[in-house]
């Protein structure tokens, strides 16, 4: 655009020079006036074109600035919306994890081979607890994970070889790899108290559970929920039986 301005300026300069030269040659006043008018016309025309080009440049610049501002506003709006969505999603996840589906990490080996140390599991607070379910519960400000063997009124008997009898019937326990009496200081047969759960770990030789008075039977108010899903690591993801 600047190049066009320079060309027009040169043209006007040449025409003014020609007009001056004609005056030096002493041509008739009439011809001089005509040539002067023609040059004045062309000068005015080029000035108008120059102004028009300048206005066009300014308009384009203004439009570009408006577009830039528009895009910036759109970007800020989209960014703000995304951040709000992420914050809302994070808040919802925290609420869900705290009040509906708590998440815990297995810290010991007492539930092997069903659950391994380091695995992350998901609980369901709304589930009805039944015999055979794995539950998470509070004990001495810690979270423990064990399997429910008996509920209120059930009679538990554990033989010296680790075989568990429930209400006089041998309990089928495919989840236990090796039977063991383990750490046990209670007398059998044992009747589970009201609103309590008798729990044991699947690794019977190392698990400290309801067989020991150090843990005892678990009250309903201390139960967090049923452990039903492994979520990490990905290789172990799946439903817990």
VOMAR-726980 format. One record per residue: residue number from 1; x, y, z of N, C-alpha, C in turn. Coordinates in steps of 0.02 Angstrom, whole numbers. Layout:
N
SITE   num      npx      npy      npz     capx     capy     capz      cpx      cpy      cpz
SITE   NUM        X        Y        Z        X        Y        Z        X        Y        Z
...
# end
This chain:
241
SITE   num      npx      npy      npz     capx     capy     capz      cpx      cpy      cpz
SITE     1       41      -61        0        0        0        0       43       63        0
SITE     2      101       62       37      146      118       39      178      131      -29
SITE     3      190       76      -66      218       81     -133      172      121     -179
SITE     4      106      110     -173       57      146     -214       59      220     -198
SITE     5       65      236     -134       69      306     -113      130      340     -145
SITE     6      186      307     -146      248      334     -174      241      348     -249
SITE     7      210      301     -285      199      308     -357      156      369     -372
SITE     8      101      376     -334       55      432     -345       90      498     -330
SITE     9      130      499     -280      167      561     -262      215      581     -318
SITE    10      249      531     -347      295      545     -402      259      572     -463
SITE    11      201      543     -478      161      567     -536      142      640     -527
SITE    12      118      657     -467       98      726     -455      158      773     -460
SITE    13      215      751     -436      275      793     -438      296      806     -511
SITE    14      292      754     -553      309      761     -624      262      810     -658
SITE    15      197      805     -643      148      849     -675      157      921     -653
SITE    16      173      932     -592      187     1000     -569      249     1028     -603
SITE    17      298      984     -613      360     1005     -647      344     1025     -720
SITE    18      301      985     -752      282     1001     -822      246     1068     -825
SITE    19      201     1079     -779      163     1142     -778      211     1201     -769
SITE    20      260     1193     -726      310     1247     -716      350     1258     -780
SITE    21      366     1204     -814      405     1209     -876      365     1246     -930
SITE    22      300     1231     -934      257     1265     -983      255     1340     -970
SITE    23      254     1360     -908      253     1430     -891      318     1464     -912
SITE    24      372     1425     -905      437     1452     -926      439     1463    -1001
SITE    25      403     1418    -1038      401     1423    -1111      354     1479    -1135
SITE    26      317     1510    -1087      272     1567    -1101      216     1549    -1151
SITE    27      184     1492    -1138      127     1474    -1179       68     1516    -1157
SITE    28       15     1514    -1197      -43     1557    -1183      -72     1543    -1115
SITE    29     -100     1596    -1085     -130     1589    -1018     -187     1539    -1018
SITE    30     -224     1538    -1073     -281     1492    -1078     -258     1419    -1074
SITE    31     -206     1404    -1114     -179     1335    -1113     -151     1319    -1045
SITE    32     -118     1370    -1015      -89     1358     -948     -143     1342     -897
SITE    33     -199     1380     -904     -255     1368     -858     -284     1298     -867
SITE    34     -292     1279     -932     -319     1212     -946     -273     1158     -917
SITE    35     -209     1166     -931     -161     1116     -905     -161     1117     -829
SITE    36     -167     1177     -800     -169     1183     -727     -230     1146     -699
SITE    37     -289     1157     -732     -351     1124     -709     -345     1048     -714
SITE    38     -315     1026     -772     -307      953     -780     -263      925     -725
SITE    39     -207      960     -713     -162      937     -660     -196      939     -591
SITE    40     -235      993     -580     -271      999     -517     -320      942     -508
SITE    41     -352      922     -564     -399      866     -562     -363      802     -542
SITE    42     -307      789     -577     -270      728     -562     -241      728     -491
SITE    43     -219      787     -470     -193      791     -400     -248      776     -350
SITE    44     -308      806     -363     -365      794     -318     -385      720     -320
SITE    45     -384      692     -380     -403      621     -388     -355      576     -348
SITE    46     -290      590     -354     -241      548     -319     -245      558     -244
SITE    47     -260      620     -223     -268      631     -151     -327      591     -124
SITE    48     -382      592     -163     -442      553     -143     -426      479     -139
SITE    49     -388      455     -190     -369      384     -189     -325      368     -129
SITE    50     -280      414     -115     -236      403      -58     -275      400        7
SITE    51     -322      447       14     -365      448       74     -406      384       78
SITE    52     -432      363       19     -474      302       17     -433      241       39
SITE    53     -370      237       12     -327      181       31     -313      182      106
SITE    54     -302      242      131     -287      248      203     -347      226      245
SITE    55     -407      248      223     -467      229      259     -478      153      257
SITE    56     -464      124      198     -470       51      191     -422       15      238
SITE    57     -360       41      241     -310       11      286     -334       15      359
SITE    58     -359       76      376     -383       85      445     -442       39      460
SITE    59     -487       31      410     -545      -12      420     -524      -85      430
SITE    60     -475     -105      386     -450     -174      392     -416     -185      459
SITE    61     -377     -135      481     -343     -140      546     -394     -144      602
SITE    62     -446     -101      598     -498     -102      649     -535     -169      651
SITE    63     -549     -196      591     -583     -261      587     -539     -316      615
SITE    64     -473     -312      599     -427     -361      626     -424     -357      702
SITE    65     -422     -294      727     -421     -285      800     -484     -311      832
SITE    66     -542     -298      798     -605     -323      824     -606     -399      824
SITE    67     -581     -429      769     -579     -502      765     -533     -530      819
SITE    68     -475     -497      829     -428     -520      880     -460     -517      949
SITE    69     -494     -460      963     -528     -453     1027     -584     -505     1034
SITE    70     -619     -517      979     -673     -566      979     -647     -636      995
SITE    71     -590     -653      961     -561     -719      973     -535     -725     1045
SITE    72     -505     -671     1070     -480     -672     1139     -536     -682     1188
SITE    73     -591     -645     1177     -650     -653     1221     -677     -724     1217
SITE    74     -680     -752     1156     -706     -820     1148     -660     -870     1182
SITE    75     -594     -859     1176     -546     -904     1207     -551     -902     1283
SITE    76     -555     -840     1311     -561     -832     1383     -625     -864     1408
SITE    77     -679     -854     1370     -744     -883     1389     -741     -959     1388
SITE    78     -710     -988     1336     -704    -1060     1331     -660    -1088     1386
SITE    79     -604    -1053     1401     -559    -1074     1454     -594    -1073     1522
SITE    80     -630    -1019     1534     -666    -1012     1597     -719    -1067     1604
SITE    81     -754    -1080     1549     -806    -1132     1549     -775    -1201     1563
SITE    82     -716    -1214     1531     -682    -1278     1541     -660    -1286     1613
SITE    83     -630    -1233     1641     -607    -1235     1711     -665    -1247     1759
SITE    84     -721    -1213     1745     -781    -1223     1788     -806    -1294     1783
SITE    85     -805    -1322     1722     -828    -1391     1712     -782    -1440     1749
SITE    86     -716    -1428     1744     -668    -1472     1778     -676    -1467     1854
SITE    87     -686    -1405     1879     -695    -1396     1952     -759    -1430     1976
SITE    88     -812    -1423     1936     -875    -1455     1954     -868    -1531     1953
SITE    89     -835    -1557     1901     -824    -1630     1896     -783    -1655     1954
SITE    90     -730    -1617     1972     -688    -1637     2029     -727    -1638     2094
SITE    91     -769    -1586     2103     -810    -1583     2164     -859    -1641     2167
SITE    92     -890    -1657     2110     -937    -1713     2107     -902    -1779     2123
SITE    93     -841    -1788     2094     -803    -1849     2106     -786    -1856     2180
SITE    94     -764    -1799     2211     -747    -1801     2283     -808    -1820     2325
SITE    95     -865    -1790     2308     -927    -1805     2345     -946    -1879     2337
SITE    96     -941    -1903     2275     -958    -1973     2262     -912    -2020     2300
SITE    97     -846    -2004     2298     -797    -2047     2331     -804    -2046     2407
SITE    98     -827    -1990     2434     -834    -1985     2507     -900    -2013     2533
SITE    99     -953    -2004     2495    -1019    -2020     2522    -1054    -2079     2488
SITE   100    -1033    -2099     2429    -1068    -2154     2395    -1020    -2211     2379
SITE   101     -965    -2197     2344     -918    -2249     2324     -847    -2233     2349
SITE   102     -834    -2244     2413     -767    -2230     2440     -714    -2274     2406
SITE   103     -655    -2245     2399     -599    -2280     2367     -544    -2291     2420
SITE   104     -517    -2352     2422     -464    -2368     2470     -408    -2407     2437
SITE   105     -349    -2401     2467     -291    -2439     2444     -277    -2495     2492
SITE   106     -266    -2555     2466     -251    -2613     2508     -180    -2606     2533
SITE   107     -171    -2607     2600     -106    -2595     2630      -71    -2657     2657
SITE   108     -108    -2711     2663      -78    -2772     2691      -89    -2833     2647
SITE   109      -70    -2891     2672      -77    -2953     2634     -130    -3000     2662
SITE   110     -170    -2975     2709     -218    -3018     2744     -276    -3042     2700
SITE   111     -285    -3010     2641     -339    -3031     2597     -314    -3067     2534
SITE   112     -251    -3086     2533     -225    -3124     2476     -255    -3195     2478
SITE   113     -267    -3226     2420     -250    -3203     2353     -303    -3159     2319
SITE   114     -359    -3146     2355     -413    -3107     2325     -392    -3035     2311
SITE   115     -360    -3004     2361     -336    -2935     2354     -262    -2933     2372
SITE   116     -224    -2899     2330     -152    -2894     2341     -134    -2825     2368
SITE   117      -79    -2822     2403      -55    -2758     2430      -42    -2709     2374
SITE   118      -65    -2646     2383      -55    -2594     2333     -114    -2585     2285
SITE   119     -160    -2633     2283     -218    -2625     2240     -266    -2573     2268
SITE   120     -302    -2540     2222     -352    -2490     2242     -421    -2519     2230
SITE   121     -464    -2513     2280     -531    -2544     2276     -585    -2492     2287
SITE   122     -643    -2508     2261     -702    -2464     2265     -754    -2496     2310
SITE   123     -783    -2455     2354     -836    -2480     2399     -904    -2451     2379
SITE   124     -955    -2485     2402    -1023    -2462     2391    -1058    -2457     2459
SITE   125    -1071    -2394     2480    -1100    -2383     2546    -1173    -2406     2551
SITE   126    -1206    -2408     2494    -1278    -2423     2494    -1294    -2498     2490
SITE   127    -1243    -2539     2481    -1255    -2611     2474    -1275    -2643     2540
SITE   128    -1317    -2693     2534    -1336    -2733     2593    -1281    -2785     2604
SITE   129    -1255    -2788     2665    -1200    -2833     2681    -1226    -2904     2693
SITE   130    -1196    -2952     2657    -1216    -3022     2665    -1154    -3064     2680
SITE   131    -1166    -3126     2700    -1110    -3172     2713    -1072    -3185     2649
SITE   132    -1007    -3184     2655     -964    -3194     2597     -941    -3129     2564
SITE   133     -974    -3073     2582     -953    -3008     2554     -888    -2985     2586
SITE   134     -850    -2947     2548     -791    -2914     2575     -810    -2843     2593
SITE   135     -792    -2822     2654     -811    -2756     2677     -751    -2716     2701
SITE   136     -759    -2651     2698     -709    -2605     2728     -741    -2575     2790
SITE   137     -702    -2570     2844     -728    -2544     2906     -673    -2507     2945
SITE   138     -696    -2466     2992     -649    -2429     3034     -633    -2470     3096
SITE   139     -567    -2470     3113     -545    -2501     3174     -483    -2464     3199
SITE   140     -490    -2435     3259     -435    -2396     3288     -408    -2343     3240
SITE   141     -454    -2305     3209     -439    -2251     3163     -404    -2274     3099
SITE   142     -408    -2339     3085     -381    -2366     3023     -437    -2399     2984
SITE   143     -427    -2408     2919     -475    -2442     2877     -449    -2513     2864
SITE   144     -488    -2562     2883     -471    -2632     2871     -519    -2662     2820
SITE   145     -494    -2712     2784     -535    -2746     2734     -535    -2821     2749
SITE   146     -594    -2849     2761     -601    -2920     2778     -664    -2948     2745
SITE   147     -670    -3015     2752     -729    -3049     2724     -778    -3067     2780
SITE   148     -843    -3057     2766     -894    -3073     2815     -905    -3149     2816
SITE   149     -898    -3178     2875     -908    -3250     2884     -976    -3264     2916
SITE   150     -995    -3223     2964    -1059    -3233     2998    -1091    -3167     3018
SITE   151    -1157    -3168     3025    -1194    -3108     3046    -1229    -3123     3112
SITE   152    -1270    -3076     3135    -1302    -3081     3201    -1336    -3149     3211
SITE   153    -1319    -3182     3267    -1351    -3246     3285    -1318    -3307     3255
SITE   154    -1273    -3300     3208    -1238    -3358     3178    -1190    -3388     3229
SITE   155    -1183    -3454     3225    -1136    -3489     3269    -1075    -3510     3228
SITE   156    -1017    -3485     3248     -955    -3497     3212     -913    -3548     3251
SITE   157     -886    -3597     3215     -840    -3645     3245     -781    -3656     3198
SITE   158     -720    -3648     3225     -660    -3657     3184     -619    -3714     3214
SITE   159     -606    -3764     3173     -569    -3822     3195     -494    -3807     3197
SITE   160     -456    -3852     3227     -384    -3841     3233     -349    -3836     3166
SITE   161     -375    -3868     3115     -344    -3865     3049     -365    -3804     3008
SITE   162     -408    -3762     3039     -430    -3701     3005     -496    -3707     2970
SITE   163     -526    -3765     2970     -592    -3774     2938     -644    -3734     2976
SITE   164     -685    -3697     2939     -736    -3654     2969     -804    -3687     2961
SITE   165     -841    -3690     3017     -909    -3716     3016     -957    -3660     3034
SITE   166    -1009    -3653     2995    -1059    -3601     3006    -1126    -3634     3021
SITE   167    -1150    -3623     3082    -1213    -3654     3105    -1212    -3729     3094
SITE   168    -1155    -3761     3110    -1148    -3834     3107    -1131    -3861     3039
SITE   169    -1125    -3819     2988    -1110    -3842     2920    -1041    -3816     2898
SITE   170    -1002    -3861     2869     -936    -3840     2845     -945    -3787     2790
SITE   171     -905    -3734     2798     -910    -3678     2750     -865    -3690     2690
SITE   172     -894    -3684     2631     -855    -3691     2569     -821    -3624     2555
SITE   173     -754    -3625     2555     -716    -3564     2547     -664    -3570     2490
SITE   174     -685    -3564     2428     -639    -3569     2372     -589    -3511     2368
SITE   175     -603    -3457     2402     -560    -3398     2402     -500    -3405     2449
SITE   176     -499    -3458     2490     -443    -3468     2536     -394    -3518     2506
SITE   177     -330    -3499     2502     -280    -3543     2472     -255    -3595     2523
SITE   178     -244    -3574     2585     -219    -3620     2637     -259    -3609     2702
SITE   179     -290    -3662     2728     -327    -3656     2791     -279    -3652     2850
SITE   180     -299    -3612     2899     -257    -3605     2959     -299    -3576     3016
SITE   181     -284    -3597     3077     -320    -3570     3134     -299    -3498     3146
SITE   182     -237    -3481     3130     -212    -3413     3135     -211    -3386     3206
SITE   183     -212    -3320     3211     -210    -3287     3277     -280    -3289     3307
SITE   184     -289    -3332     3354     -356    -3344     3382     -352    -3349     3458
SITE   185     -391    -3309     3494     -392    -3312     3567     -464    -3312     3594
SITE   186     -512    -3332     3552     -581    -3337     3575     -601    -3411     3578
SITE   187     -654    -3425     3614     -677    -3494     3622     -731    -3510     3571
SITE   188     -731    -3572     3548     -781    -3596     3500     -822    -3652     3532
SITE   189     -884    -3659     3510     -919    -3618     3459     -933    -3547     3485
SITE   190     -935    -3501     3437     -943    -3430     3453    -1006    -3403     3419
SITE   191    -1049    -3371     3459    -1111    -3342     3432    -1100    -3268     3418
SITE   192    -1116    -3248     3357    -1106    -3178     3337    -1158    -3134     3371
SITE   193    -1137    -3081     3408    -1184    -3037     3443    -1231    -3000     3396
SITE   194    -1283    -2971     3424    -1331    -2931     3386    -1298    -2870     3354
SITE   195    -1317    -2857     3291    -1292    -2799     3253    -1216    -2801     3245
SITE   196    -1189    -2862     3241    -1116    -2869     3232    -1102    -2917     3175
SITE   197    -1040    -2913     3149    -1018    -2956     3094     -953    -2990     3113
SITE   198     -950    -3056     3101     -888    -3094     3112     -850    -3094     3046
SITE   199     -789    -3067     3047     -751    -3060     2985     -683    -3096     2991
SITE   200     -659    -3118     2933     -593    -3149     2929     -559    -3129     2864
SITE   201     -492    -3129     2865     -454    -3116     2804     -447    -3181     2765
SITE   202     -438    -3176     2700     -430    -3237     2659     -362    -3270     2670
SITE   203     -313    -3232     2691     -248    -3260     2709     -250    -3276     2784
SITE   204     -274    -3337     2799     -292    -3354     2868     -232    -3356     2916
SITE   205     -173    -3371     2892     -116    -3379     2937      -89    -3312     2962
SITE   206      -99    -3258     2925      -72    -3192     2945     -125    -3141     2964
SITE   207     -187    -3152     2945     -240    -3103     2958     -258    -3098     3032
SITE   208     -263    -3037     3056     -288    -3024     3124     -359    -2999     3115
SITE   209     -407    -3037     3139     -478    -3022     3125     -521    -3039     3184
SITE   210     -584    -3060     3171     -631    -3073     3226     -612    -3134     3268
SITE   211     -564    -3173     3246     -539    -3229     3287     -500    -3204     3346
SITE   212     -479    -3141     3343     -439    -3112     3397     -479    -3057     3432
SITE   213     -473    -3053     3498     -507    -3001     3535     -478    -2931     3520
SITE   214     -421    -2930     3487     -391    -2865     3468     -435    -2830     3416
SITE   215     -473    -2868     3378     -518    -2840     3328     -591    -2854     3348
SITE   216     -606    -2917     3360     -673    -2936     3380     -723    -2931     3322
SITE   217     -787    -2936     3340     -840    -2929     3289     -850    -2855     3273
SITE   218     -871    -2842     3212     -876    -2774     3187     -948    -2748     3194
SITE   219     -955    -2690     3224    -1021    -2660     3231    -1043    -2628     3166
SITE   220    -1108    -2623     3157    -1135    -2595     3095    -1113    -2523     3082
SITE   221    -1108    -2484     3136    -1091    -2413     3126    -1019    -2402     3104
SITE   222     -977    -2453     3112     -907    -2447     3091     -895    -2470     3019
SITE   223     -946    -2499     2989     -939    -2524     2920     -944    -2467     2870
SITE   224     -896    -2463     2825     -896    -2411     2774     -938    -2433     2714
SITE   225     -929    -2494     2692     -967    -2519     2636     -939    -2585     2609
SITE   226     -973    -2610     2559     -953    -2672     2527     -899    -2658     2474
SITE   227     -844    -2696     2477     -791    -2689     2427     -809    -2734     2369
SITE   228     -818    -2704     2310     -843    -2744     2254     -804    -2736     2189
SITE   229     -756    -2689     2186     -722    -2677     2122     -649    -2657     2132
SITE   230     -605    -2690     2094     -535    -2668     2091     -530    -2616     2035
SITE   231     -498    -2559     2050     -493    -2507     1999     -420    -2493     1978
SITE   232     -373    -2515     2018     -302    -2505     2002     -260    -2557     2037
SITE   233     -204    -2577     2005     -183    -2558     1938     -231    -2585     1884
SITE   234     -225    -2558     1824     -271    -2576     1770     -270    -2651     1756
SITE   235     -212    -2682     1764     -206    -2754     1749     -249    -2797     1796
SITE   236     -267    -2770     1855     -308    -2807     1903     -380    -2783     1905
SITE   237     -398    -2738     1858     -466    -2710     1858     -518    -2765     1850
SITE   238     -569    -2761     1893     -623    -2811     1887     -664    -2816     1950
SITE   239     -719    -2850     1944     -765    -2860     2000     -735    -2909     2049
SITE   240     -746    -2896     2113     -721    -2939     2166     -775    -2989     2187
SITE   241     -756    -3051     2190     -804    -3103     2211     -788    -3128     2282
# end
